[in-house]
C-alpha cells in the first residue's frame, strides 16, 4: 500500500464497553504482521470524523448510545465513508446505531439508516455465549463471542444476516448480526476480533482490496476459539 491503513475508533468516550477497543488492537496487529502500515485514530464525540479506511464502533449504555446517534447524524462523516465503500465494523450498541431506529431508556431514537434494520426491546436480556455459522458468502469460520444486550434486531430485505445462531440470542434467537457491502454489525463482544481472526482478516481484505492475505501463526487465537466453542458444545 502507498499509504498507511487508517483505522478509526469512533467515539471511545461514548461507545467503548466490554473491551471492544481490542478490535482496533487486533486489526492493527494483524495488518502490521503482514507488512501493512497502519495508523490508528481515536475520535471523541466532540471531534469530526476523519477520512479513514476502517471505522469501528463499540458497545455502550443507553444514554451514550443515543447521544452518539445524534452526533453521528449531525457529522455525516460515517455516511460519507459508507458512500465511498470504507469498511464499518460495529458491535452491540454500535450495531443498533447502523439501523433506522433503536430504543434507549424507553424511547425510540433515530439511527444512522446505514443498514436496513431496526431494533426494539426483547422480553429478556440476552447474556452469555453467542455462536453460530457465518454466512458462507463471507468465507469465515464459525463465530464465537459474548453477548450482553436487551435489544432485538429485525432485518429488512436490504441486508443479510451475519450468522445462523447455534448458541445464544443474537438478533432474535435465529440470526445474529447483519452485513451489506463493506458494512458489518454484530452483537458479539469478546472482543469479537480476538475470538474471530478470520473475521478480522475479512475486514482487512475489504479495506486493502486484497483477495488473500499472508498466513499468520494463529495458535493462541485457535486455542481461545476452541475453548469457548467447547464450552458451548460446538467444538
C-alpha positions as CSV (number, residue, x, y, z in Angstrom):
1,X,0.0,0.0,0.0
2,X,1.2,3.5,-0.8
3,X,0.0,5.0,2.5
4,X,-0.9,3.7,5.9
5,X,-4.2,1.9,6.6
6,X,-6.3,4.3,8.6
7,X,-8.3,2.6,11.4
8,X,-10.7,4.9,13.2
9,X,-12.1,4.1,16.6
10,X,-15.4,6.1,16.7
11,X,-16.4,7.9,20.0
12,X,-14.4,5.9,22.6
13,X,-15.8,8.3,25.2
14,X,-19.4,7.1,24.5
15,X,-19.0,3.6,22.8
16,X,-16.3,1.6,24.5
17,X,-17.6,-1.2,26.8
18,X,-16.8,-4.9,27.2
19,X,-13.3,-4.5,25.8
20,X,-14.4,-3.5,22.3
21,X,-11.3,-1.3,21.9
22,X,-9.5,-4.7,21.5
23,X,-10.9,-4.9,18.0
24,X,-8.8,-1.9,17.0
25,X,-5.7,-3.5,18.5
26,X,-6.3,-6.9,16.8
27,X,-6.8,-5.2,13.4
28,X,-3.6,-3.2,13.8
29,X,-1.6,-6.2,14.9
30,X,-2.8,-8.4,12.1
31,X,-2.1,-5.7,9.5
32,X,1.4,-4.9,10.8
33,X,2.3,-8.6,10.9
34,X,1.6,-8.7,7.1
35,X,3.8,-5.6,6.5
36,X,0.8,-3.3,6.0
37,X,1.5,0.1,7.5
38,X,-1.3,1.2,9.9
39,X,-2.3,4.3,11.7
40,X,-5.0,4.1,14.5
41,X,-7.0,7.1,15.4
42,X,-9.4,7.5,18.3
43,X,-12.0,10.2,17.6
44,X,-14.0,11.6,20.5
45,X,-17.7,12.6,20.2
46,X,-16.8,16.4,20.1
47,X,-14.5,15.9,17.1
48,X,-15.3,15.4,13.4
49,X,-14.8,12.0,11.9
50,X,-11.7,11.9,9.6
51,X,-11.3,10.1,6.4
52,X,-10.4,6.5,7.1
53,X,-10.3,3.0,5.7
54,X,-11.9,1.1,8.6
55,X,-14.3,2.6,11.2
56,X,-15.0,0.7,14.5
57,X,-18.0,1.3,16.8
58,X,-18.3,-0.5,20.1
59,X,-20.9,-1.1,22.8
60,X,-22.4,1.5,25.1
61,X,-25.2,2.3,27.6
62,X,-28.5,3.8,26.5
63,X,-27.7,7.5,27.2
64,X,-24.3,7.5,25.4
65,X,-25.7,5.4,22.6
66,X,-28.5,8.0,21.9
67,X,-26.0,10.8,22.1
68,X,-23.7,9.0,19.7
69,X,-26.5,8.6,17.2
70,X,-27.3,12.4,17.4
71,X,-23.7,13.4,16.8
72,X,-23.0,10.9,14.1
73,X,-26.1,12.0,12.2
74,X,-25.1,15.6,12.5
75,X,-21.5,14.9,11.5
76,X,-22.4,12.7,8.5
77,X,-18.8,11.5,8.3
78,X,-19.8,7.9,8.6
79,X,-22.4,8.3,5.9
80,X,-19.8,9.7,3.6
81,X,-17.5,6.8,4.5
82,X,-20.1,4.2,3.6
83,X,-20.8,6.0,0.3
84,X,-17.1,5.6,-0.7
85,X,-17.2,1.9,0.5
86,X,-15.0,2.3,3.6
87,X,-15.2,-0.6,6.0
88,X,-17.5,-0.2,9.0
89,X,-17.5,-2.8,11.9
90,X,-20.0,-2.2,14.7
91,X,-20.7,-4.1,17.9
92,X,-23.8,-4.2,20.1
93,X,-25.0,-0.6,20.6
94,X,-22.8,0.4,17.7
95,X,-24.5,-2.2,15.6
96,X,-28.0,-1.0,16.6
97,X,-26.9,2.6,15.6
98,X,-26.4,1.5,12.0
99,X,-30.1,0.8,11.5
100,X,-33.2,3.0,11.1
101,X,-34.1,3.2,14.8
102,X,-33.4,1.7,18.3
103,X,-34.7,2.1,21.8
104,X,-32.8,3.9,24.6
105,X,-34.2,4.5,28.1
106,X,-37.7,3.5,26.8
107,X,-37.7,6.0,23.9
108,X,-37.4,5.3,20.2
109,X,-34.3,7.0,18.7
110,X,-33.3,7.7,15.1
111,X,-30.4,5.6,13.9
112,X,-28.0,6.3,11.1
113,X,-30.0,4.4,8.5
114,X,-26.9,2.8,7.0
115,X,-28.3,-0.8,7.2
116,X,-31.9,-1.9,6.5
117,X,-32.8,-2.9,10.1
118,X,-34.3,-1.6,13.3
119,X,-34.0,-2.6,17.0
120,X,-36.5,-2.8,19.8
121,X,-36.6,-4.3,23.3
122,X,-36.8,-8.0,23.9
123,X,-38.7,-9.9,26.6
124,X,-35.5,-10.8,28.4
125,X,-31.9,-9.6,28.4
126,X,-29.5,-11.7,26.3
127,X,-26.4,-12.5,28.3
128,X,-23.9,-15.3,27.6
129,X,-22.0,-17.1,24.9
130,X,-23.0,-16.4,21.3
131,X,-22.0,-18.7,18.5
132,X,-23.2,-19.8,15.1
133,X,-22.4,-20.5,11.4
134,X,-21.3,-17.4,9.5
135,X,-22.9,-16.6,6.1
136,X,-20.9,-18.8,3.7
137,X,-20.6,-16.0,1.2
138,X,-18.0,-14.4,3.6
139,X,-15.7,-17.5,3.9
140,X,-15.3,-17.0,7.7
141,X,-15.3,-19.9,10.3
142,X,-18.0,-20.2,13.0
143,X,-18.4,-17.1,15.0
144,X,-17.9,-17.1,18.8
145,X,-18.5,-14.3,21.1
146,X,-20.2,-13.0,24.2
147,X,-23.4,-11.0,24.2
148,X,-25.0,-8.7,26.8
149,X,-27.9,-6.7,25.4
150,X,-31.6,-6.1,26.0
151,X,-32.5,-5.4,22.3
152,X,-33.8,-7.5,19.5
153,X,-32.9,-6.5,15.9
154,X,-35.1,-7.1,12.9
155,X,-33.5,-7.3,9.5
156,X,-35.0,-5.9,6.3
157,X,-34.5,-7.3,2.8
158,X,-31.6,-4.9,2.1
159,X,-29.2,-6.8,4.4
160,X,-28.0,-10.4,5.0
161,X,-27.7,-11.9,8.5
162,X,-24.1,-12.5,9.5
163,X,-24.7,-15.7,11.5
164,X,-27.2,-18.5,11.9
165,X,-27.4,-18.9,15.7
166,X,-26.4,-22.2,17.3
167,X,-26.0,-20.8,20.9
168,X,-27.3,-17.6,22.3
169,X,-29.8,-15.0,21.1
170,X,-28.2,-12.5,18.7
171,X,-30.8,-10.7,16.7
172,X,-33.7,-12.9,17.6
173,X,-32.5,-16.4,18.5
174,X,-32.3,-17.4,14.9
175,X,-29.9,-14.9,13.2
176,X,-27.1,-12.8,14.6
177,X,-25.7,-9.6,13.1
178,X,-26.1,-8.2,9.6
179,X,-24.0,-7.1,6.7
180,X,-24.2,-5.4,3.4
181,X,-21.3,-4.4,1.1
182,X,-18.4,-3.4,3.5
183,X,-20.6,-2.6,6.5
184,X,-21.0,-5.3,9.2
185,X,-22.6,-5.4,12.6
186,X,-22.7,-7.9,15.4
187,X,-23.8,-8.4,19.0
188,X,-20.5,-10.3,19.6
189,X,-18.1,-9.0,22.2
190,X,-15.1,-10.9,23.3
191,X,-13.6,-8.7,21.8
192,X,-15.1,-10.1,18.7
193,X,-11.9,-10.0,16.5
194,X,-9.7,-11.7,19.1
195,X,-12.1,-14.6,19.1
196,X,-12.6,-14.5,15.3
197,X,-9.3,-13.7,13.5
198,X,-11.0,-14.8,10.2
199,X,-13.4,-12.0,10.6
200,X,-10.6,-9.6,11.3
201,X,-8.9,-10.7,8.1
202,X,-12.1,-10.3,6.2
203,X,-12.2,-6.6,7.2
204,X,-8.6,-6.2,6.3
205,X,-9.2,-7.7,2.9
206,X,-12.1,-5.4,2.3
207,X,-10.1,-2.4,3.3
208,X,-7.0,-3.2,1.3
209,X,-8.7,-4.8,-1.8
210,X,-6.6,-7.9,-1.4
211,X,-8.2,-11.2,-2.2
212,X,-5.9,-13.1,0.2
213,X,-3.5,-12.2,3.0
214,X,-0.3,-14.0,4.1
215,X,-0.9,-16.7,6.7
216,X,-0.2,-15.9,10.4
217,X,0.5,-18.1,13.4
218,X,-2.9,-18.3,15.0
219,X,-2.1,-20.9,17.6
220,X,-3.3,-18.8,20.5
221,X,-6.5,-17.4,18.9
222,X,-7.3,-21.0,17.9
223,X,-6.9,-22.2,21.4
224,X,-9.2,-19.5,22.6
225,X,-11.8,-20.3,20.0
226,X,-11.7,-24.0,20.7
227,X,-12.0,-23.3,24.5
228,X,-15.1,-21.1,24.0
229,X,-16.7,-23.3,21.4
230,X,-16.1,-26.4,23.6
231,X,-17.9,-24.6,26.4
232,X,-21.0,-24.3,24.2
233,X,-20.7,-27.9,22.8
234,X,-19.9,-26.7,19.3
235,X,-16.2,-27.6,19.0
